[in-house]
Amino acid sequence: MKKLVSSILVTGLLLVGCSGNKTTTNPDLASSPSQVAASEAETTATSSSQADTSSEAEPATAPTPKLMLGELKAEEIALTTDHKGQADSAFQFKGDKGITVPFNLNPEAMPQCTLVTWARYTGEDKGVQQVVSHDDGGYDRSLGLDDRGGEWGWSCFTGSQGVLGGFPVTPGEWTFLAVSYDQPGKKTTLYVNGEKKEAVEAELGAGQEQVSLGTNPSYGEYFQGDVEPVMVFDRVLTEEEIQALQKQ
């Protein structure tokens, strides 16, 4: 009987000792103070990095035009590939006729506007040629090729300030063109392949109440080359929006 009691006591002590030496599986309890500090620092750094990322400004998205000038109809003007290589998506002007669009581009109807397109000059004549225009003789809203802005090249009309431009032309190469007209602010801004020029104190009068592609509706000035339908926006686009359109 005494041996049985002694055996039970010894077994109990062994069990208590094993339980007291048991290692916890909770990683927080198992971590040393230095490990906990390192973990907190890593968490703080991760949170800070996420905050920095979320605070970065998102790039501007390409805006949607109010309308497109020019319907792609093969029976009017021959068609060709556009700047992306898409077939039948650009007009092929040969310097003898253009397209007339019944749209009022006058400052009274649209005080602010931005015209955007891609054009490719394929001619040899370095005269005045219009990609898009509603001019009636007062340097009205027009975009094309001219030599009155300093030297012959991509240019635009600015009303009271005459011709702005003279950007170099590479024949056979698609060129991104945009011009914004701000009548209340008296400013015209021309963009050619990401570069820009501005004319201040530029006020425009009334031109024709129709727009022409590939020609000046009053003076001919026929364009020799390819032009995509022109995007029209009823406001002045930001430089970031212009860049987004160029990347499309």
C-alpha positions in Angstrom: 0.0 0.0 0.0 2.8 2.4 0.9 4.5 1.5 -2.4 1.3 2.4 -4.4 1.0 5.8 -2.7 4.6 6.6 -3.3 4.2 5.7 -7.0 1.2 8.0 -7.4 3.0 10.9 -5.7 6.0 10.5 -8.0 3.8 10.4 -11.1 1.9 13.5 -10.1 5.1 15.5 -9.5 6.4 14.5 -12.9 3.2 15.6 -14.6 3.3 19.0 -12.8 6.9 19.5 -13.8 6.1 18.8 -17.5 3.2 21.2 -17.5 5.3 24.0 -16.0 8.0 23.6 -18.7 5.5 23.6 -21.7 6.5 26.2 -24.4 3.6 28.5 -25.6 2.7 28.5 -29.3 1.5 32.2 -29.2 4.1 34.2 -31.3 3.4 37.4 -29.4 4.2 35.9 -26.1 7.2 34.1 -27.5 8.8 37.2 -29.0 11.5 39.0 -27.2 11.2 42.8 -26.7 13.6 43.4 -29.6 11.6 41.2 -31.9 8.4 43.0 -31.0 10.0 46.4 -31.6 11.2 45.3 -35.0 7.8 44.0 -36.0 6.2 47.3 -35.0 8.7 49.2 -37.0 8.0 47.0 -40.1 4.3 47.5 -39.7 4.7 51.3 -39.4 7.0 51.4 -42.5 4.4 49.4 -44.5 1.6 51.7 -43.5 3.6 54.7 -44.4 4.5 53.2 -47.8 0.8 52.5 -48.5 -0.1 56.1 -47.5 2.5 57.5 -49.9 1.2 55.4 -52.8 -2.4 56.3 -52.2 -1.5 60.0 -52.1 0.2 60.0 -55.5 -1.8 61.9 -58.1 -3.5 59.8 -60.7 -2.6 60.5 -64.4 -5.2 62.5 -66.4 -7.5 60.4 -68.5 -8.3 61.3 -72.1 -11.5 63.4 -72.2 -14.4 62.7 -74.4 -15.0 65.2 -77.3 -18.2 67.0 -77.7 -18.3 65.9 -81.3 -16.2 64.7 -84.2 -15.8 66.8 -87.4 -15.9 64.6 -90.5 -17.7 61.4 -91.3 -15.6 58.7 -92.9 -17.4 58.3 -96.2 -15.4 56.8 -99.1 -17.6 58.4 -101.7 -16.6 62.0 -100.7 -12.9 61.8 -100.0 -10.5 58.8 -100.4 -9.7 57.1 -97.1 -6.4 55.8 -95.7 -4.9 54.4 -92.5 -4.7 56.5 -89.4 -1.8 57.1 -87.0 -2.5 53.7 -85.4 -2.5 51.8 -88.7 -6.2 51.3 -88.7 -7.5 51.1 -92.3 -10.0 53.6 -93.7 -9.8 55.8 -90.6 -8.4 59.0 -92.0 -9.1 61.3 -94.9 -6.6 61.5 -97.8 -6.6 65.0 -99.2 -4.8 65.6 -102.5 -4.8 69.4 -102.5 -7.9 70.0 -104.6 -10.9 69.7 -102.4 -12.1 69.5 -98.8 -15.1 68.5 -96.6 -17.6 71.0 -95.3 -19.3 70.3 -91.9 -22.4 72.3 -90.8 -21.1 73.3 -87.4 -20.9 76.8 -85.8 -17.4 77.3 -84.4 -17.7 81.0 -83.8 -16.7 82.5 -80.4 -20.3 83.6 -79.8 -21.5 80.1 -80.0 -18.5 78.5 -78.3 -16.4 81.0 -76.3 -13.9 78.3 -75.4 -12.9 75.3 -77.5 -10.1 72.9 -78.2 -9.5 71.2 -81.6 -7.5 68.0 -81.7 -6.4 65.7 -84.6 -3.6 63.9 -86.2 -2.3 65.0 -89.6 0.4 63.7 -92.1 1.7 66.1 -94.7 2.6 64.3 -98.0 2.9 67.2 -100.4 5.7 69.3 -101.8 4.1 72.7 -101.9 5.1 74.9 -98.9 2.2 77.3 -99.2 -0.6 78.0 -96.8 -2.7 74.9 -96.2 -5.5 74.3 -93.7 -6.3 71.1 -91.8 -9.4 72.6 -90.3 -10.9 76.1 -90.7 -13.9 78.3 -90.6 -12.0 81.4 -91.7 -13.7 84.2 -93.6 -10.7 86.6 -93.7 -10.1 87.6 -90.0 -7.6 84.9 -89.0 -10.5 82.9 -87.6 -10.1 79.6 -85.8 -8.0 77.5 -88.1 -5.2 74.9 -87.9 -2.8 73.9 -90.6 0.5 74.9 -92.4 1.6 78.5 -92.7 4.8 80.6 -93.1 3.5 83.8 -91.4 4.4 82.6 -87.9 8.1 83.0 -88.4 8.8 80.1 -90.6 6.8 77.6 -92.6 5.3 74.8 -90.5 2.4 73.7 -88.3 0.5 76.8 -87.3 -2.9 78.2 -86.2 -4.8 81.5 -86.6 -5.3 83.6 -83.5 -7.5 86.5 -84.6 -6.0 89.8 -83.5 -2.5 88.2 -83.2 -2.4 86.8 -86.7 -0.6 83.5 -87.1 1.0 81.4 -84.3 3.4 78.6 -85.1 6.1 77.6 -87.4 6.6 74.1 -85.9 8.9 72.0 -88.1 7.2 69.5 -90.5 8.4 66.0 -91.3 6.7 64.9 -94.6 5.1 61.5 -94.4 5.1 61.5 -90.6 1.9 61.5 -88.5 1.8 64.6 -86.2 -0.3 65.2 -83.2 -2.0 68.6 -83.4 -4.2 70.5 -80.9 -5.2 74.1 -80.5 -7.2 75.7 -77.7 -9.1 78.9 -78.0 -10.0 80.9 -74.9 -12.0 84.0 -76.0 -12.7 85.2 -72.4 -9.1 84.8 -71.5 -7.8 86.2 -74.8 -5.4 83.3 -75.3 -4.7 80.8 -78.0 -2.4 77.8 -77.3 -1.0 75.5 -80.0 0.3 72.0 -79.3 2.4 70.1 -81.8 3.8 66.6 -80.8 3.8 67.7 -77.1 5.5 71.1 -77.6 3.4 74.3 -77.3 3.3 78.0 -78.1 0.9 80.6 -76.8 -0.5 83.9 -78.1 -1.9 86.3 -75.5 -4.3 89.2 -76.0 -5.6 87.1 -78.9 -9.2 88.0 -79.7 -11.2 86.4 -82.5 -14.1 87.7 -84.5 -16.8 85.8 -86.3 -15.9 83.4 -89.1 -18.2 81.2 -91.2 -21.0 79.2 -89.5 -19.6 76.0 -91.0 -16.3 74.3 -90.7 -14.1 72.8 -93.4 -11.5 70.0 -93.3 -8.7 70.0 -95.7 -9.3 73.5 -96.9 -10.0 77.1 -95.9 -13.7 77.7 -96.9 -13.0 81.2 -98.1 -9.5 81.0 -99.7 -8.9 77.5 -100.8 -5.6 76.8 -99.1 -6.1 73.0 -99.7 -4.2 70.6 -97.6 -1.9 68.0 -99.2 -1.9 64.9 -96.9 -3.9 62.8 -94.5 -6.2 64.0 -91.7 -8.1 62.1 -89.0 -11.6 63.3 -88.0 -11.2 66.4 -85.8 -12.2 66.1 -82.1 -14.0 69.2 -80.8 -14.2 70.1 -77.1 -16.3 72.9 -75.7 -13.7 74.0 -73.2 -9.9 74.6 -72.9 -8.3 71.3 -72.1 -5.5 71.1 -69.6 -2.0 70.2 -70.7 -2.3 66.9 -68.9 -5.5 66.1 -70.9 -3.7 67.1 -74.2 -0.9 64.7 -73.3 -3.4 61.9 -72.5 -5.1 62.4 -75.9 -1.7 62.2 -77.6 -1.0 58.8 -75.9 -4.2 57.3 -77.2 
